[in-house]
Amino acid sequence: MLQSNLFVLSLFPYLGFLWFITRSRQMPRLALIGFYMILVFVGITIPAGIYSKVTLGVSLANVDWLHGGAEFFLTLSNILVLLGFRQAVIDKKADASPVSTAK
């Protein structure tokens, strides 16, 4: 099986994952945006890879400025997921803490 075919096939389970977590309404909003940003990363990486192969004659991994630009979107999505879950944990702790009464 070709690597590109495997890549395309892997998108279907991920789209299913996004569909289910969106419908569940239990995912922190910022984390959900982060998971959707991975699609932006994929959408940027594919043309960048094609450009590097066709125009420059090398794989994307060998063109630092282009590879770094594409990887920025993966980093951004990871940060959004992290901040979303961090906020959810903070909110959960705040809800669970007993209310103190001032005297």
N, C-alpha and C positions, 0 to 999 in steps of 0.2 A: 504494500500500500504506500502510495506517495505521501510525503510529509504534508503537502498542501491539501490533499484529500482528508487526512486526519485532522488537520486544523479546521477545515470547514465542518466536518462532522462534530467536532468538539463545541462548536458554537450552539448547536441545538440543545444540548443539556444545559448550557449556561443560560440560554434564552428561557428555557423552562424554569430554571432556578429564579431568574428575575421575575417571571410571571407569577410564580407562587409567592415569593416574598413580598411582592407589591400587593397582591390580593389579600395577603394575611393581615396587612396593616399593623404588624407587630415589630417591624424593623424600624429602628430609629431613622428619621428622615435623612439626616446627613450621611449616615452609613449607606442608605439606599441610593442616594445620589452618587456616592463613591463607587458602588457596585455598577451603576450605569456608566460611570466614567471609564470603566474598563472597556466598554464598547467604543468609546471615543479613542482610547489608546489603540485598540485593534484597527479602527478606521484610519488612524494616522500612520500606524506602522506598516500596513500593507502597501499604500502608495509610496511610502519612504523606501521600503525594501525593493519595490519595482524600480523606482528611480535610481537607486544605488546600483542595482544590477544592470539595468539597460544603459544608463548614461555614464556611470563611472566604472562599470565592469567588475565590481566587487560586491560582496555581500554587505548587508546593512551593518553587521557587527564590525566591519572594518572601516566604517566612515564615522569617526567619533562625533562630529558635530551633528550629523543627521540622526545617528543612533541615540545620542544624548537628548536631542529634541523630542524624539518619539518616546523615550523612556521617561521623560518629564511627566507625561500624562499618566503613566502607570504609578509613578511616585505620588502624583496629586490624588489619584483615586485611593491609594493606600492611606494617605493622610486623612482624607474625608471619611473613610471607613473607621479609622482609628478614633477620630474626633467624635464621630457619631456614637460609637459604642462607649466612649469615655463619658460623654454627656448622659447617656442612658444609665450608666453605673452611678454617676453622681446623683441623678434624679431618683433612682431607686433607693440609694442610701438616705437621701433627704426624706423620702416618703416613709421609710422604715424607722427613722430615728424618732424617739419619743419627744413629745412636745413638752418643753420645760415651762414650768409656771414660775414667773418672777414674783417674789414676795416683797 
